[in-house]
Amino acid sequence: MGKKIILRALCVALLLMVLTTMGFAASMDAFTLGIPGDAKSLDPQKAVDSMSFAVIKHINEPLVTVDGKTKELVPVLAERWEILDDQTYKFYLKKGVKFHNGDELTAEDVVYSLKRATSPESVFAGSKGKFIDPDGFQIIDKYTVIVKTRGPVGGWLESMKHPYASIYSKRAVEEAGSEYFRNPIGTGPFKFKSWVKGERVELTAFEDYHGKKPNFKNLTFLVLPDDSSRVIALETGTVDMIYALPPSDCARLEGSSKVKVVEAPGLVLTYLGMNTQKKPLNDPRIRLAIEYALNKEAYNAVVYQDKSVVPAGPLLAASTFTPQGVKSYSCDVQKAKELLKEAGYADGMTLDLWMSNFQEQVNGATVIQSMLAQVGIKVNIQVFESGVFDEQVKKNTHDLIISRWGMQTNRDAGQYWLPLFHSSSIGATNWTALKDETLDSYIDTVNTTVDEGKRKELFQKIWDRLDELHPVVVLTVPNELYGARKDLVGLENFYDGRLNYLGDLALED
């Protein structure tokens, strides 16, 4: 044990020596961001994680987006739009917009990109993609296109800010085939340069970009899963900024002369997911027992040093819907034991707990392991590389998982719950394998309802039904913690968590 500690200390010391020689860049010609995990896919139709979306957002663009500050719908590739009826949208494209290969954006590219979201190859085919009518496209002319939805869809236009609605070059995809997303071509402010999996993604500024040019020429996403390595890289100037600053380092870095800490409300919910189709977790009493066994306040104090919020249930406060009559579940070990006994497991059980190799999740797993042991549940922890984790969970052989679900891309509760809990998303993003006809019906109806009063009623029914079914224990909404060089400005204007556009950042005058 002593040798391992000494070896780790030596490795950290050597890394520090190497990094120290590099120092801060003299200008913003190049910007390097330290991230806790690699992107998993640069295909907007297959990516489901925030690191992939963070990269994609710089390469590809949607027709419209929602301004993070004003919450207003604003144009991106569409110059303007018209809502012809409650399921028909007419988009007028900006003229002269270039893809990174020099091709001009046309209505054909829009149809090709959005239609792909409805196909089985898209992980969103059963969620966001299913609202688009694959036969409802109409090209009026080179710069005008009609998109139809499958009937009225509440919040659909706002959902188009999601990376799934990214527009890419029809010709480039057809020519490159399955290899296209190894070298993606978009209309965004940055062009793809290289991707060394597990190490870095490199982008370079697009000279013919139709919008405001980035403040630097080169952008690198540097993968640094280890918390200490990421902080060292920041302090020594190897990176200009880091995501997922460890809460334990905040107090020390706030007094630094070289770096600063920026804290913002979190937009990602961390939950303990339970496989509702696998014994013994198919019994709601077992799932509720696990809820009562966990002290979420203590979990947050240990893992996040209280730089987090314990949410009331499976929805972020950033949502446009606020539930009524929310039940609270304080830690009650005796109640947990009673439920286990009632379900026939008075002597406890053994469960596997899976997670990605994000340090906060690994730290949280040991806390959960200890808490569940108090009620007789033995937990075996298994850690996967983040990309491997996704593929393993889709096989639906797990017991428990620690995972996250964000609201950076859409604040609509219906769109948020659909991929998490609707049965059509089993094998894709519904990692609790929850299958409930009543819940499915509520989610289907709310997402095809435009009337806001009726939608709120349905949202409440969904909330209450999820409380009955209890497929997850909501653990935390960590505050967004960023570390950055002291002279970097613009960071305080972030509104969408880890999916923010970085090209507006600059150095102090």
C-alpha positions, 0 to 999 in steps of 0.5 A, a space after each residue: 500500500 505504501 509503495 503505491 502511495 509513493 509511486 502515485 506521488 512520484 507520478 504527480 510530481 513528475 507531471 508537475 515538473 513537465 507541465 511547469 515548463 510549458 507555462 501560460 500561452 502568451 495569447 489566445 491564438 490557441 485555447 486548451 480546455 481540460 475535460 474529465 472524459 473523452 467525447 464518445 461520438 461526433 455523430 449528432 445522431 449517436 451522441 448522448 453525452 455532454 462531452 460529445 455535445 460540447 465538441 459537436 456544438 463547435 463543429 455543427 449548427 442547428 436551424 435555430 437555438 434558444 438564447 441561454 440568457 434571454 430564453 428567446 428563440 433565435 436564428 442560427 442557420 435559418 434566417 427566419 421561420 413561419 409556423 404555418 399551423 400547429 405541425 408545419 414549420 417553414 424555414 428560410 435559410 441564410 444565403 451564402 452559408 458555407 460548409 467546411 468543405 466549401 459547399 453552400 448550405 441548401 434545403 437539401 442538406 436540411 432535409 437530409 440531416 433532419 430525416 436521418 434523425 427519424 431513421 433507426 440508426 439514430 439513437 433519437 429515433 424513439 424520442 426527439 426524432 419520432 416527432 418529425 414526419 419523415 414524409 413531411 419535408 418539402 423543398 420550396 427552393 434552394 433556401 426554403 424548406 418545410 418541415 412537418 411534425 407528426 401532429 402537434 408537438 409541444 415545445 418542438 421548435 425549442 427542442 431544435 437547439 439540441 445537437 440532434 438537429 445539427 445540419 451537415 453536408 448531404 454530399 459529404 456524408 454520402 461520399 464518405 459513408 460510415 467514415 464521415 463522422 471520423 472527420 465531420 464537416 459542419 457550418 460551425 465556427 470551428 473545423 475538425 482537425 484531429 481526434 486521438 481517442 482518449 487523449 484530445 480533440 483538435 479543432 481550428 477556426 473556420 475562416 469562412 464562418 458566416 457568424 462572429 469569428 472565434 477569438 482564437 485560431 485553435 481549440 483543443 479538448 484535452 482529456 484529463 480524467 484524473 482530477 488532480 492531473 486536471 487541476 495541475 494542468 490548470 495551475 501550470 498553464 497547460 490548459 486555459 480552462 477546465 471543466 468539472 473542477 473538484 469541489 475539494 480544490 475550490 477553496 485553495 484555488 480561490 486564493 490563487 494569483 494565476 487561476 480563478 474559480 467560476 461557479 454556476 447552477 448545475 444543469 445535470 442531474 446525477 441519479 442512481 438508476 435501478 434496472 426495473 426489469 431485473 430481480 429483485 429490483 423489479 419490485 418497487 418496494 426494493 427500489 423505495 427501500 434503496 431510496 430510504 437507505 441513502 442519506 443524500 445530504 451526507 452524499 453531497 457533503 462527502 462527494 461535492 463538499 455541499 457545492 451541489 443541490 439535492 433535487 426534489 425528484 427526477 427533474 431539474 429546477 431549470 425546467 419550465 415546469 415546477 411540480 406541486 405536492 412534492 414528497 420528500 424521502 429523508 434517510 430512514 434506515 429502519 423504514 428501508 429494512 421494513 420494506 426489504 423484509 416486506 419484499 422477502 429480503 430481510 437477510 439482504 441481497 448483493 447488487 452490482 453497481 456500474 459507473 463511468 470512470 468519472 472521479 466524482 461517480 467513483 467517489 460517490 459509489 463508495 459512499 453508496 456502498 457504505 450506506 446500503 451496507 447498513 440495510 444489508 445490501 452488499 454492493 459490488 462496484 464496477 468501473 468502466 471507461 466512459 465509452 464502454 459504460 454506455 455500450 454495456 448498460 444498453 445490454 440491460 444486464 446491470 443492477 444499479 448504475 450511477 449516471 447523469 442526464 442534462 438539461 443544457 439542450 432543452 428545458 421542456 420537461 416532456 422532452 427531458 423525460 421521454 428518453 429517460 423513462 419512455 419504453 421506446 427508449 429501452 436499449 438507447 437512453 432508458 437505462 432503468 429499462 422502465 416500461 409502464 403503459 400509463 407513464 408512456 401514455 402520459 409522456 406521449 400525450 404531453 409531447 403532442 399537446 400544445 396547450 400549456 395548461 393541459 401540458 402542466 396537468 400532464 406533467 404533474 401526472 408524470 411526476 406523480 407516476 414516476 414517484 410511484 414507480 421510483 426507477 431512480 434515486 435522484 442523488 444530486 445536481 452538482 453546481 457547474 464548477 470551472 477553473 480558468 486562467 485569471 485573465 480569461 473573461 467571458 466565463 461568467 456569461 455561461 448559461 448552458 453548463 458544459 455545452 457552452 460555445 467557447 469561441 467568445 472567451 477572451 483575455 482581459 484588455 
